């Protein structure tokens, strides 16, 4: 492999923000406090993301219910409602 082409597999990370966090860039003299503040920031973002996921799941459930109701009226099956339920149950 050429020296000027980076190895792409080494550039991919599951935690890029954590790996790039530098205590001394935080403007705080205490590294332990800086890491704690960073962890609190990440936790707030996680909580906000989980709330958004919850709202999206509730909206998806309502849409799936509507699709099931409409499919009963049309006497057809609704593949979209089934696809929603499967997608919602599949967890990474």
N, C-alpha and C positions, 0 to 999 in steps of 0.2 A: 504494500500500500504506500502511496506517495506521502512524504512528510508534510506537505502543505495542505492535504485534505484531511480534515478531522474525522475521527471515528464517530459516526452518527449515533451508534448505540450508547456511547459514553456521554452524549449530550442530553439524552432523554432522562428525565427524573420525575418521580412521583411527588417530590416535595421541593420544587424549585425555589419557592419563597423562603422556606426554612434554610435551605442550603445557601442561599444568597444573603441571608440576614447576617449583618455584622454588628456586634454590640457597640463598637466604637463609632459607628455611623448614626446611632440612635440619639446622640447628644446627651447620654446619661453616663455618669461616672461609675455606676454600679452595674456590672454585667448581669448579675442575677436579676436585678430589677428590670433591666432592659429585656431579658428573655421572658420574664413574667408578663411584661406589658405586651410583648409580641404574641405570647400565647393567648392573652386575653383578647387581643385584636382578632386572632384567628378564630377563637371560640365565638366571638360575636358574629363574625361572618358565617360560621357554620350554623349557628342558631337561626340567622336570617335566611340562609339557604334552605334549612329544614322547614322553616315556616312557609317559604314559597312553595316547596315541594308539596307540603300538606294542602295548601290552597289549590294547587294545580291538580292534585289527586281528587280533591272534593269536586272541582269543576268537571274533571274527566268522568267521575262517577255519575254526576248529574246528566252529562251528555250521553253516557252509555245507557242510563235509564230511559232517556228520551228516545234514543235509537231503538231500544227494546220495545218500548211502547208503540212507536211508529211501525216497527216490523210486525207487531201483533195486529195492528190495524190493517196493514197491507197483506197480512198472512204470508210473510216471508221471514226468513231468518236474517239476522243482522250480523254480518261478519265483522263489522267495525266495532260493535259492542264486545264481541268475543275477543277481538284483537286488543282492545283497550284493557280488558281484564287480564289477559296474558301478559301484556307489557307491564302492567302495574305490579303483577306478582313476581316478575323476573327481577331479582335483585343482583347487583354486581358482586 
